[in-house]
Amino acid sequence: MSPAPGSRVVVRRLLPSGQATDVIGTLESDGDPLVVERDGELHSIRRSDVVALKAIPPRPIRNRDIRALVRAEARCWPSLERAEVDGWLCRSAGSLPGGRANSAAPLSPAASLDRLDGVRAWYTERGLPLRLQWVDRLAGRDRPGGLDRESAVFVADGARIATVSPHVTWSDAPSPGWLALQSSSAVSADWVRQVIGAVRFGEIVLDGDVAAAVRLSLTRDGDDPASGTLWAGIGSLVVDERFRRHGLATDLLRALAAEGIAHGAERCFLEVLESNSPARAMYSRLGFTQHHRYGYWTSTAF
């Protein structure tokens, strides 16, 4: 069976000289010619030049890849206070919702569970408990028990899932209907616009009401906010219960990928609770793959 589009493949092809060479990348099209994406460049290969084609395992995810994406995620929802302490990004937002807003994330290889005195003191000064965002492979110990809100981060190439939809409208600020659909008194127009980068708000209106809504963040994963890969972050995806099971979530995800590409973001990420099996299955069907996992750990044991 031939590899399906989206698979990582190696293609052995003949050059005009008669020598053979290999192209390793993602199979974008299995027609004639074959189209393989490698490091952002598309390679068209005539079928008559193909000596062998086979699927190979996905490219290994390195610790630095995880750390870079955690950095892009951290810029999606800035807290009221932020500081880097001993390799940890400490964040404080008082009573604002979400685990990330009042937790420390391991952004540097120096972050360690054996070096938390400075982090603990930072939170103590603000009257907050020590709460860590535990990211697999980044803190130097095995995954602990007792994690809160265990989640997975999924990623996808935007071009593979993007479809421009005339039913999805985008704006730089959330509409009243967008905010109402979030069903939280803590959500405000000012808060959801907070980002170190840029943010867009998408919605689908049916029967005069906002039936589905999503937030697109555009953040980079470099050491500073102006460097590195630009990511399209998918957040606050909500579908009104009256309009569920009509494909609106899929429409929003595809439209968001297209909107991200229009703003220069070729890759997408989203976060989903590990317990949310239906959502995980939907994301996998669309072409998302799991990148890493995380959870939150509030403890006095350190």
C-alpha positions as CSV (number, residue, x, y, z in Angstrom):
1,M,0.0,0.0,0.0
2,S,1.3,3.4,-1.0
3,P,1.9,6.0,1.8
4,A,-1.1,8.4,2.2
5,P,-0.7,12.2,1.8
6,G,0.5,13.7,5.1
7,S,2.9,10.8,5.7
8,R,6.6,11.3,6.2
9,V,8.3,9.5,3.3
10,V,11.5,8.8,1.6
11,V,11.5,8.9,-2.2
12,R,14.4,7.5,-4.2
13,R,14.5,9.2,-7.6
14,L,16.7,9.0,-10.6
15,L,18.5,12.2,-11.7
16,P,19.2,12.9,-15.4
17,S,22.7,11.7,-14.9
18,G,21.3,8.2,-14.0
19,Q,22.4,8.5,-10.4
20,A,19.8,8.0,-7.6
21,T,19.1,10.4,-4.8
22,D,16.7,10.4,-1.8
23,V,14.2,13.1,-0.9
24,I,12.9,12.9,2.7
25,G,9.8,14.9,3.7
26,T,6.1,15.0,3.9
27,L,4.0,13.6,1.0
28,E,1.7,16.4,-0.1
29,S,0.3,14.7,-3.2
30,D,0.5,11.1,-4.5
31,G,-0.4,11.9,-8.1
32,D,1.9,12.4,-11.0
33,P,4.1,14.2,-10.2
34,L,4.5,13.3,-6.6
35,V,4.8,16.4,-4.4
36,V,7.0,16.2,-1.3
37,E,7.5,19.1,1.2
38,R,10.9,19.3,2.8
39,D,11.9,22.2,5.1
40,G,9.2,24.4,3.6
41,E,10.1,23.7,0.0
42,L,7.9,21.7,-2.4
43,H,9.6,19.1,-4.6
44,S,7.7,17.7,-7.7
45,I,8.9,14.3,-8.8
46,R,7.7,12.5,-11.9
47,R,6.4,9.0,-11.3
48,S,8.7,7.7,-14.1
49,D,11.7,8.9,-12.1
50,V,10.7,7.2,-8.8
51,V,12.7,4.1,-7.9
52,A,11.2,3.6,-4.5
53,L,8.6,5.2,-2.2
54,K,8.0,4.3,1.4
55,A,6.7,5.7,4.6
56,I,9.1,6.4,7.5
57,P,8.5,7.2,11.2
58,P,7.7,10.9,12.0
59,R,10.6,13.1,12.8
60,P,11.6,12.8,16.4
61,I,10.4,15.6,18.7
62,R,13.3,17.0,20.5
63,N,13.3,18.7,23.9
64,R,14.1,22.0,22.3
65,D,11.1,21.6,20.0
66,I,8.8,21.1,23.0
67,R,10.4,24.1,24.8
68,A,9.9,26.3,21.8
69,L,6.3,25.4,21.4
70,V,5.7,26.0,25.2
71,R,7.2,29.4,24.6
72,A,4.7,30.2,21.8
73,E,1.9,28.9,24.0
74,A,3.0,31.0,26.9
75,R,2.7,34.1,24.7
76,C,-1.0,33.4,23.8
77,W,-2.4,34.3,27.2
78,P,-0.1,36.8,29.0
79,S,-0.7,37.1,32.7
80,L,-0.7,40.4,34.6
81,E,2.8,39.8,35.9
82,R,5.6,37.7,34.3
83,A,9.2,37.1,35.3
84,E,11.8,34.5,34.4
85,V,13.3,33.0,37.6
86,D,15.9,30.2,37.5
87,G,14.7,29.0,34.1
88,W,11.0,29.1,34.9
89,L,8.5,31.6,33.5
90,C,6.6,32.7,36.6
91,R,3.1,34.1,35.9
92,S,0.6,35.8,38.1
93,A,-2.9,36.9,37.3
94,G,-4.7,37.0,40.7
95,S,-8.3,35.7,40.3
96,L,-8.3,35.4,36.5
97,P,-9.3,31.9,35.2
98,G,-7.1,29.2,33.9
99,G,-4.2,27.2,35.3
100,R,-1.6,28.9,33.0
101,A,-2.3,32.4,34.3
102,N,-0.9,31.5,37.8
103,S,1.7,28.9,37.1
104,A,5.4,28.6,36.3
105,A,6.5,27.0,33.0
106,P,9.9,25.5,32.3
107,L,11.2,27.7,29.4
108,S,14.9,27.1,29.9
109,P,17.1,24.0,30.2
110,A,18.1,25.4,33.6
111,A,14.5,24.8,34.9
112,S,14.7,22.1,37.5
113,L,12.5,20.7,40.4
114,D,15.7,20.7,42.5
115,R,16.0,24.5,42.1
116,L,12.7,26.1,43.1
117,D,13.5,28.4,46.1
118,G,13.5,31.5,43.9
119,V,10.2,30.5,42.1
120,R,8.6,29.7,45.5
121,A,9.6,33.1,46.9
122,W,8.2,34.9,43.8
123,Y,4.8,33.3,44.4
124,T,4.9,33.8,48.1
125,E,5.4,37.5,47.6
126,R,2.1,37.6,45.7
127,G,0.2,35.4,48.2
128,L,-0.1,32.5,45.7
129,P,0.8,28.8,46.1
130,L,3.6,27.3,44.0
131,R,1.9,25.9,40.9
132,L,4.0,24.4,38.2
133,Q,3.1,23.6,34.6
134,W,4.6,20.2,34.3
135,V,5.7,19.6,30.7
136,D,6.9,16.1,29.8
137,R,10.6,15.7,29.4
138,L,11.4,19.3,30.4
139,A,11.8,19.2,34.2
140,G,14.2,16.4,34.6
141,R,12.0,13.8,36.4
142,D,9.4,11.2,35.5
143,R,5.8,12.3,35.1
144,P,4.4,12.6,38.6
145,G,1.0,11.5,39.8
146,G,-1.7,14.0,41.0
147,L,-1.5,16.3,38.0
148,D,-4.4,18.7,37.4
149,R,-5.9,19.3,34.0
150,E,-3.7,16.8,32.2
151,S,-3.7,17.9,28.5
152,A,-2.1,17.1,25.2
153,V,-0.8,19.6,22.6
154,F,-1.6,18.7,19.0
155,V,0.1,20.3,16.0
156,A,-0.6,20.4,12.2
157,D,0.7,22.0,9.1
158,G,-1.8,24.7,8.2
159,A,-1.7,24.1,4.5
160,R,-2.9,20.5,5.0
161,I,-6.1,21.4,6.8
162,A,-6.8,25.0,5.6
163,T,-10.0,25.8,3.8
164,V,-11.4,29.3,3.5
165,S,-15.0,29.4,4.6
166,P,-17.5,32.1,3.6
167,H,-19.5,31.3,6.8
168,V,-16.6,32.3,9.1
169,T,-16.1,36.0,9.8
170,W,-12.9,37.4,11.4
171,S,-12.2,40.5,13.4
172,D,-9.6,42.0,15.7
173,A,-12.0,42.2,18.6
174,P,-14.6,39.8,20.0
175,S,-18.2,40.6,19.3
176,P,-20.8,40.6,22.1
177,G,-22.1,37.3,20.7
178,W,-18.6,35.8,20.7
179,L,-18.1,36.7,24.4
180,A,-21.6,35.5,25.4
181,L,-20.9,32.1,23.9
182,Q,-17.9,31.6,26.1
183,S,-20.3,31.4,29.1
184,S,-18.0,32.8,31.7
185,S,-18.5,36.0,33.7
186,A,-14.7,36.2,34.0
187,V,-14.2,36.5,30.2
188,S,-13.9,40.1,29.1
189,A,-13.0,41.8,25.8
190,D,-9.8,43.2,27.3
191,W,-8.6,39.9,28.7
192,V,-9.2,37.7,25.5
193,R,-7.3,40.3,23.5
194,Q,-4.2,39.9,25.6
195,V,-1.4,38.3,23.6
196,I,2.3,38.8,22.9
197,G,1.8,38.8,19.2
198,A,-1.5,39.2,17.4
199,V,-5.0,37.9,17.9
200,R,-8.1,37.3,15.7
201,F,-11.6,36.2,16.6
202,G,-13.7,34.0,14.3
203,E,-17.4,33.2,14.5
204,I,-20.2,31.6,12.6
205,V,-23.6,33.3,12.8
206,L,-26.8,31.2,12.3
207,D,-30.4,32.4,12.8
208,G,-29.0,35.7,14.0
209,D,-26.9,34.2,16.9
210,V,-23.2,33.3,17.2
211,A,-23.4,29.6,16.8
212,A,-19.7,28.8,17.0
213,A,-16.6,30.8,18.0
214,V,-12.8,30.5,18.1
215,R,-9.8,32.6,19.1
216,L,-6.7,32.6,16.9
217,S,-3.4,33.7,18.4
218,L,-0.3,34.5,16.3
219,T,2.8,34.1,18.4
220,R,6.4,33.1,17.8
221,D,8.5,30.5,19.5
222,G,11.9,32.2,19.6
223,D,13.9,33.4,22.6
224,D,12.3,36.8,22.0
225,P,8.8,37.5,20.7
226,A,10.0,38.7,17.3
227,S,12.0,35.5,16.4
228,G,11.3,31.9,15.6
229,T,8.4,30.1,13.9
230,L,5.1,31.9,13.8
231,W,2.3,29.6,15.2
232,A,-1.4,29.8,14.8
233,G,-2.8,29.0,18.2
234,I,-6.3,27.6,18.4
235,G,-8.2,28.5,21.6
236,S,-11.7,29.1,23.0
237,L,-13.3,26.9,20.5
238,V,-17.0,26.7,21.4
239,V,-20.1,25.5,19.5
240,D,-23.6,26.4,20.8
241,E,-25.3,23.2,21.9
242,R,-28.2,23.9,19.6
243,F,-25.9,23.7,16.6
244,R,-23.6,20.8,17.5
245,R,-23.0,17.8,15.3
246,H,-23.3,20.0,12.1
247,G,-19.6,20.2,11.4
248,L,-19.2,23.8,12.7
249,A,-16.1,22.9,14.8
250,T,-14.4,21.4,11.7
251,D,-15.3,24.5,9.6
252,L,-13.8,26.8,12.3
253,L,-10.6,24.8,12.5
254,R,-10.1,24.7,8.8
255,A,-10.9,28.4,8.4
256,L,-8.5,29.2,11.3
257,A,-5.7,27.4,9.6
258,A,-6.4,29.5,6.4
259,E,-6.5,32.7,8.4
260,G,-3.2,31.8,10.1
261,I,-1.6,31.2,6.7
262,A,-2.9,34.6,5.5
263,H,-1.0,36.2,8.4
264,G,2.2,34.1,7.9
265,A,1.6,31.2,10.3
266,E,2.2,27.9,8.5
267,R,1.8,25.7,11.6
268,C,-1.1,25.3,14.0
269,F,-1.4,24.1,17.6
270,L,-4.2,23.4,20.0
271,E,-4.6,22.0,23.5
272,V,-7.1,19.4,24.6
273,L,-7.8,17.6,27.8
274,E,-6.5,14.0,27.7
275,S,-9.9,12.9,28.9
276,N,-11.7,14.5,25.9
277,S,-11.6,11.5,23.6
278,P,-14.1,12.7,21.0
279,A,-12.2,16.0,20.5
280,R,-8.9,14.1,20.2
281,A,-10.3,11.8,17.6
282,M,-11.7,14.8,15.6
283,Y,-8.3,16.5,15.7
284,S,-6.5,13.3,14.5
285,R,-9.0,12.9,11.6
286,L,-8.2,16.5,10.5
287,G,-4.5,15.7,10.4
288,F,-3.3,16.9,13.9
289,T,-0.7,14.8,15.7
290,Q,0.3,14.9,19.4
291,H,3.4,16.9,20.1
292,H,3.7,16.8,23.9
293,R,1.7,16.6,27.1
294,Y,1.4,18.8,30.2
295,G,-0.5,19.2,33.4
296,Y,-0.4,21.4,36.5
297,W,1.0,20.5,39.9
298,T,0.3,22.4,43.0
299,S,2.3,21.0,45.9
300,T,4.1,21.9,49.1
301,A,6.5,19.0,48.7
302,F,9.2,20.9,46.9
